[in-house]
Amino acid sequence: MKIEHWHRRHALTLASQLPDGRDDALAVLECVRELVTAFLQADGPEPAKAKIVTLVRDCQDLSA
């Protein structure tokens, strides 16, 4: 995998939020790796799109 500049920028942003301790920071990164592999799998089916509900009312009618 080729590392792009934007990958490094995102890595710096995430690293700035990690705990100070090395072991804790690595544990958080391992949890992130698990989340990415479990929830962002390219092999799985794409989740169903959520329905969009729009509620419209007259702005002058404040009784609702």
C-alpha distances in whole Angstrom, upper triangle without the diagonal:
4,6,9,13,14,11,13,16,16,15,18,20,19,20,23,24,24,27,28,28,25,26,26,23,21,23,22,19,19,21,18,16,19,19,16,16,20,20,17,17,16,18,21,24,24,26,30,30,33,36,37,40,42,45,48,51,54,53,57,57,56,58,55
4,6,10,11,9,11,14,15,14,17,19,19,20,23,24,24,27,28,29,26,27,27,24,22,25,24,20,21,23,20,18,21,22,18,19,22,22,19,19,18,21,24,26,26,28,31,31,34,37,38,41,43,46,48,51,53,53,56,57,56,58,55
4,7,8,6,7,11,11,11,13,15,16,16,19,21,21,24,25,26,23,25,25,21,20,23,21,18,19,21,18,17,20,21,17,19,22,22,19,20,19,22,25,27,26,28,31,31,33,37,37,40,42,45,47,50,52,51,54,55,54,56,54
4,5,5,7,9,10,11,13,15,16,17,19,21,21,25,26,27,25,27,27,23,22,25,23,20,22,23,20,19,22,22,19,20,24,23,20,21,20,24,26,28,26,28,31,31,33,36,36,39,40,43,45,48,50,48,52,53,52,55,52
4,5,5,6,9,10,11,13,14,15,17,19,20,24,25,26,24,27,26,22,22,25,23,20,23,24,21,20,24,23,20,22,26,25,22,23,23,26,28,30,28,30,33,32,33,36,36,39,40,42,44,47,49,47,51,52,51,53,51
4,5,5,6,8,10,11,12,14,15,17,19,23,24,26,24,26,25,21,22,24,21,19,21,22,18,18,22,21,18,20,23,22,19,21,21,25,26,27,26,27,29,28,30,33,32,35,36,39,40,43,45,44,47,48,47,50,47
4,5,5,6,9,10,11,12,14,16,17,20,22,23,21,23,22,19,18,20,18,15,18,19,15,15,19,18,15,17,20,20,17,19,19,22,24,26,24,26,29,28,30,33,33,36,37,40,42,44,47,45,49,50,49,51,48
4,5,5,6,9,10,10,12,15,15,19,19,21,19,21,21,17,17,20,18,15,18,19,16,16,20,20,17,20,23,22,20,22,22,26,27,29,28,29,32,31,33,36,35,38,39,42,44,47,49,47,51,51,50,52,50
4,5,5,6,9,10,11,13,15,18,19,22,20,23,22,18,19,21,19,16,19,20,17,18,21,20,18,21,24,23,20,23,23,27,28,30,28,29,31,30,31,34,34,36,37,39,41,44,46,44,47,48,47,49,47
4,5,5,6,8,10,11,13,17,18,20,19,21,20,16,17,19,16,13,17,17,14,15,18,17,15,18,20,19,17,20,21,24,25,27,25,25,28,27,28,31,31,33,34,37,39,42,44,42,46,46,45,47,45
4,5,5,6,9,10,11,14,16,17,16,18,17,13,13,16,13,11,14,15,12,13,17,16,14,17,20,19,18,20,21,25,26,28,26,27,30,29,30,34,34,36,37,40,42,45,47,45,49,49,48,50,47
4,5,5,6,9,10,13,14,16,15,18,17,13,15,17,15,13,16,17,15,16,20,19,18,21,23,22,21,24,25,28,29,31,30,30,33,32,33,36,35,38,39,41,43,45,47,45,49,49,48,50,48
4,6,5,7,9,13,14,17,17,19,17,14,15,17,14,13,17,17,14,16,19,18,17,20,22,21,20,23,24,28,28,30,28,28,31,30,30,33,32,35,35,37,39,42,44,42,45,46,44,46,44
4,5,5,7,11,13,15,14,16,14,11,12,14,11,9,13,13,10,13,16,15,14,17,19,18,18,21,22,26,26,28,26,26,29,28,29,32,32,34,35,37,39,42,44,42,46,46,44,46,44
4,5,5,9,10,12,11,13,12,8,10,13,10,9,13,14,12,14,17,17,16,19,21,21,20,23,25,28,29,31,29,30,33,32,32,36,35,38,39,41,43,46,48,46,49,50,48,50,47
4,6,8,9,12,13,15,13,10,13,15,12,12,16,16,15,17,20,19,19,22,24,23,23,26,28,31,31,33,32,31,34,33,33,36,36,38,39,40,42,45,46,44,48,48,46,48,46
4,7,9,12,13,14,12,9,12,13,10,11,15,14,13,16,18,17,17,21,22,21,21,25,27,30,30,32,30,29,32,31,31,34,34,35,36,38,40,42,44,42,46,46,44,46,43
4,7,9,9,11,8,5,9,10,7,8,12,12,11,14,16,16,17,20,21,21,21,24,27,29,30,32,30,30,33,33,33,36,36,38,39,41,43,45,47,46,49,49,47,48,46
4,6,8,9,6,5,9,10,8,10,13,13,14,16,18,18,20,22,23,24,24,27,30,32,32,34,33,33,36,35,35,38,38,40,41,43,45,47,49,48,51,51,48,50,47
4,6,9,7,7,10,12,11,13,16,16,17,19,21,21,23,25,26,27,27,30,32,35,35,38,37,36,39,39,39,42,42,44,45,46,49,51,53,51,54,54,51,53,51
4,6,5,6,9,10,11,12,14,15,17,18,20,21,23,24,26,27,28,30,33,35,35,38,37,37,40,40,40,43,44,45,47,48,51,53,55,53,56,56,54,55,53
4,6,5,6,9,10,11,12,14,15,16,18,20,21,23,24,26,26,28,31,33,33,36,36,36,39,40,40,43,44,46,47,49,52,54,56,55,58,58,56,57,55
4,5,5,6,9,10,11,12,14,15,17,19,20,21,23,24,25,27,30,31,32,35,35,35,38,39,39,42,43,45,47,49,52,54,56,55,58,58,56,57,54
4,5,5,6,9,10,11,12,14,15,17,18,20,21,22,24,26,29,31,31,33,33,33,36,36,36,40,40,42,44,45,48,50,53,51,55,54,52,53,51
4,5,5,6,9,10,11,12,14,15,17,19,20,21,22,24,27,29,29,32,31,31,34,35,35,38,39,41,42,44,47,49,52,50,53,53,51,52,50
4,5,5,6,9,10,10,12,14,15,16,18,20,20,22,25,27,27,30,30,30,34,34,35,38,39,41,43,45,48,51,53,52,55,55,53,54,52
4,5,5,6,9,10,11,13,14,16,17,18,20,21,24,26,26,29,29,29,32,33,33,37,38,40,42,44,47,49,52,51,54,54,52,53,50
4,5,5,6,9,10,11,12,14,15,16,17,20,23,25,25,27,27,26,30,30,30,34,34,37,39,40,43,46,48,47,50,50,48,49,46
4,5,5,6,9,10,10,12,14,15,16,18,20,22,23,26,25,25,29,29,30,34,34,37,39,41,44,46,49,48,51,51,49,51,48
4,5,5,6,9,10,11,12,14,15,16,19,21,21,24,25,25,28,29,30,34,35,37,40,42,45,48,51,50,53,53,51,52,49
4,5,5,6,9,10,10,12,14,15,19,20,20,23,23,22,26,27,27,31,32,34,37,39,42,45,47,47,50,49,48,48,46
4,5,5,6,9,10,10,11,13,16,19,19,21,21,21,24,25,25,29,30,32,35,37,40,43,45,44,48,48,46,47,44
4,5,5,6,8,10,10,12,14,16,17,20,20,20,24,25,26,30,31,34,36,39,42,45,48,47,51,50,49,50,47
4,5,5,6,8,10,11,14,15,15,18,19,19,23,24,25,29,30,33,36,38,41,44,47,47,50,50,48,49,46
4,6,5,6,8,10,13,15,14,17,16,16,20,21,22,25,27,29,32,34,38,41,44,43,47,46,44,45,42
4,6,6,5,7,10,13,13,15,15,15,19,20,21,25,27,29,32,35,38,41,44,43,47,46,45,46,43
4,6,6,6,9,10,11,14,15,16,19,21,23,26,28,31,34,37,40,43,46,46,50,49,48,49,46
4,6,6,10,11,10,13,13,14,17,19,21,24,26,29,32,35,38,41,45,44,48,47,46,47,43
4,6,9,11,9,11,11,11,14,16,17,21,23,26,29,31,34,38,41,41,44,44,43,43,40
4,6,9,8,10,10,11,14,16,18,21,23,26,29,32,35,38,41,41,45,44,43,44,41
4,5,6,9,9,11,15,17,19,23,25,28,31,34,37,41,44,44,48,47,46,47,44
4,6,8,8,11,15,16,19,23,25,28,31,34,37,41,44,44,48,48,47,48,45
4,7,9,12,15,18,21,24,26,30,33,36,39,43,46,46,50,50,49,50,46
4,6,9,12,15,18,21,24,27,30,33,37,40,43,44,48,47,46,47,43
4,6,9,12,15,18,21,24,27,31,34,37,41,42,45,44,44,45,41
4,6,9,12,15,18,21,24,28,31,34,37,38,42,41,41,42,38
4,6,9,12,15,18,22,25,28,31,35,36,39,38,38,39,35
4,6,9,12,16,19,22,25,29,32,33,37,36,36,36,32
4,6,9,13,16,19,22,26,29,30,33,33,33,33,30
4,6,9,13,16,19,23,26,27,30,29,29,30,26
4,6,10,13,16,20,23,24,28,27,27,27,24
4,7,10,13,16,20,21,24,24,24,25,21
4,7,10,13,17,18,21,20,21,21,18
4,6,10,13,15,18,17,18,19,15
4,7,10,12,15,14,14,15,12
4,7,9,12,11,12,14,11
4,6,9,7,9,10,8
4,5,5,8,10,9
4,5,7,10,10
4,6,9,10
4,6,7
4,6
4
